[in-house]
C-alpha cells in the first residue's frame, strides 16, 4: 500500500485497488484508465463547482442523477442506470437529528461518494477502509456495505439517548406528571418522529438493495452483510415505534390524571353548591322587604333562622360524607 500524499484537506480523495490486490491512496481520478487498476473509491467531500463538473465531464453520469446530488434533500432511493447504480442515503446529526444526504454512484469499476456537507460517518468509513489489511481483496460492493453500516451504526446512540430519557420519565409516579414533564414528552415524541422519517425510508432502501437482481454480486457473503444492516434498521424501527407507544401511554396517563383532578374539583364544587342552595333559599325569603311577614315579629327569629340554616348545612354535609362524596 502506498501512503497518502499530503492532502488531508483535499476535496476529492481516492483509493485505487490494483488487480494484484494492492491499495494506492490519493492517486487521482485518471487512475481509472490504468490497466493495473481493478476499481476505485472516489470521495467528493464538499466539492467546488469545478469538481462537481467532473461528475459530468469525467464520469459521464446521467444528468438526472447529478441533479439529485445537488438538490437537497432527496429521499433514500435506488436508481438503476445503464452503466451504474445511483443510491441516496441519509445520515443523522447526533444532536439536532437532522438528516444529511450522501449520494453514491456504484459500478464494478468504481464507487463514487458525493456529499455537499461534512459527514463524519463517511470519513470514519474511508479511514477504516484505508487501514484494512485485506481491503484490496474486496470489491466496491463491500466498500458500499462499509459506508452503509457506519451510517446505520450512528443511528443507535440517538435512539438509545431518547430511550433512556423516556425510561426516566416513565419511572416517575403518575401524580408527579406536570406540564414541564409533558413538554419533555412532546419534545421526545417530536424527535422520534424525526428519527422515523429517516430510519423507515432507509429500511425500505436496504430491502430494495437486498432484493435487487440488477446489482452484480449481491449474493452469498455480500447479501449476508447487507442483511445484517437491514436487521439493524428493523431493530431501530421497532425501538422507535415502541418508544412512540410509550410517549402515548405517558400522555394518556397525564390526560387521565388531569381529568380525574378536574372531576374531583367539580364534585367538590357541586357539593358545596348543593349545601348552600337551601341556605340561599332561606336567606332569600327572609331578605325580602315585605311589611307583613309573621316571622319578623318573633323575638328569637334571627337565631332560629341561623340555627335552621346551620342544621340544614351540617345535615347535608354529614349525608354527603356518608355517601363518600368527599373521598
ABEGO torsion letter per residue (X at the ends): XBBBBBAAABABBBBBBBAAGBBBBGAEAAAAABAABABBBBBBBGBBAAAAAAAAAAAGBBAAAAAAAABOBBBBBBBBBAABBBBBBBBBBAAAGBBBBBBBBBBAABBBBBBABBBAAAAAAAAAAAABAAAAABBAAAAAAAAAAAAAAAAAAAAAAAAAAAAAAAABBAAABBAAAAAAAAAAAAAAAAAAAAAAAAAAAAAAAAABAABBGBBEAAAAAAAAAAAAAAAAAAAAAAAAAAAAAAAAAAAAAAAAAAAAAAAAAAAAAAAAAAAAAAAAAAABABABBAAAABAAAAAAAAAAAAAAAAAAAAAAAAAGAAX
